[in-house]
Amino acid sequence: MYIQDSPTRLLPDVASQEHALAIGTLDWVGMDGMEMPVQFDAGDGDVRSTGARVGAFVNLNKPEVRGIHMSRLYLLVSEALSAGPLTIDGVRDLLGSFLSSHEGLSDHAKITIGFEHLVRRRALRSDNSGWRSYPITICATLSGGKFNIEITTDVVYSSTCPASAALSRQLIQDNFVKTFSADNALDRDTILAWLGTEQGIIATPHAQRSTATIRMRPLGEGVFPLIEMIDNVEAALGTPVQTAVKRADEQAFALANGSNLMFCEDAARRIQKTLDADERVADFHVRVAHHESLHPHDAVAFASKVRR
């Protein structure tokens, strides 16, 4: 088969020709890692533009057809992502156009969109603020008229081990007994000065940067209800990582960690409770990983929506 490129020139269309190896159907065919611009509103009205990596796919359910029309997918994605901010219903319409452009060849469509979304975060005590980058992956499918969309992001926070904290407190108590005899009359100023030395706090619990990977299915058709969900999760955890800090901010962060001891199981349950109470979230799966400073491996917990 040939396609018309100009009034006098025909170009060969090899993909539409039958082929000796065309003996089976294919689950997905398309392009991955396409470089595209994307405009994204995380639900706070602040539309940000950034670069994205996009995958666009349809199935091929006709064995006698050698290939799909990949250029059609590319052009449809380029047009849709350049038209305005991403919305849930906009993603559904884009998948519908994938299938319309491959009528008779495909009845399933899929898209993945991955990018970084920047959010300005205030410091804990000072007037400083800085940028936090949240990785966003949107994955959506359309099959038999059924549309499904999921959003994945990471929340990074600090976790201090409760067991390590208890062991450290015991060592501090033992050192106090060793330093001050029972018959030694101590005054408040002496104890206060001692606590301010390295000998006063002889042991500290181990803490580590930790990651909660959240994959959720939103309700509704408008913008993605993401930033408030992240805010709620970070508030439940209590110790999200900081950006620009002064000493007062670092001290406040140390206080938050010491007042907020948690195992990975505790963190997973806090996130589960928070997301389960959010009526905009239809379903979710959480993977919590504490990147241990004590071990060369991670402590991991998984949680999902409570089924009632």
Phi, psi and omega in degrees: 000145178237150176245149183280120178258330179207170180304338185238001187230130175248136180254140180292140177245082186294325186297333182275353182277149176295151185222150183297330182270001181282080185238001182212163175272160183238137182295309180217140173220140179169211182231143179232148178078021177295135181272117185221152169281152176217141174249129188224131173249114182279009178109358180255006179082359181264096182281124180242142179254137180205176176268144182232159170249125189238139171244132181231129188216150165225162173275167176233103187257015176242108183300330185282350180264130188285322184204172180264181178261083186296324181298329179295318179298314181302311183294323179295317178296314181300316180294316184292317183285342177272349187281335183164184181299147176297138170225162182295315180290332176294322177294319178298316179297322180296317177297323176299323178289329173304312184289322178298324181283349179234037180301132181089345179251326190222147172227007174233142177223147180215146174220143172235137180228118181238134182197174177252134179246121182271136178227132177278130182240136178279152175288165185288323184232318184281179179273007181285161173209163180204177186261137170245134180254122180252122177288129182241131171233124176251127178231124183223148177226154174225120184212123180058033181081356180266122182256135177225135179222139178227145178239134179238136175212168178245138170245122183255133185212173178256140177230132178251131188286124178298321181294316179296324178296317179296319178295323178292318178299320179298318178297322178295319176297314180300319180291327176296314179298320180293323185280323185241120180289159184294330182267007180272119180284116184255139174255164185300318183295324179295314179295318180298316179295320180295320179295338179276002178259167176297329178290335180291321177245082189281343181219147176231146178288156178275140177230162184206153170292138185227155185229128171252115176265119186245123175244118186225153178250114184277157170264162177094180186229358185268228180287167183277123183280066192260314189293321178292324176298316178297317179302316181294320179294316179296323177294322179293323179286322174089343185223054176295150180296153186254170178250253178285127181226144166257179183299325179296324178291319180295322178294319178296324178292320177298320177295318179298318179295315181292335180266003192220050183294140180201139166278170177297328178297321178297315181298316181298319180291324177297315180294318179302314180296320181294312182288327180294333180274352183272111184289348178274353182255114182284324182199158179200157172224136184235136171238118179254130179230119173263112185279083194306135170274342178279322185245162172274006180236169181265150166264127192230142174220148179239147176212156178217179182298139179289124180269118184258000000 
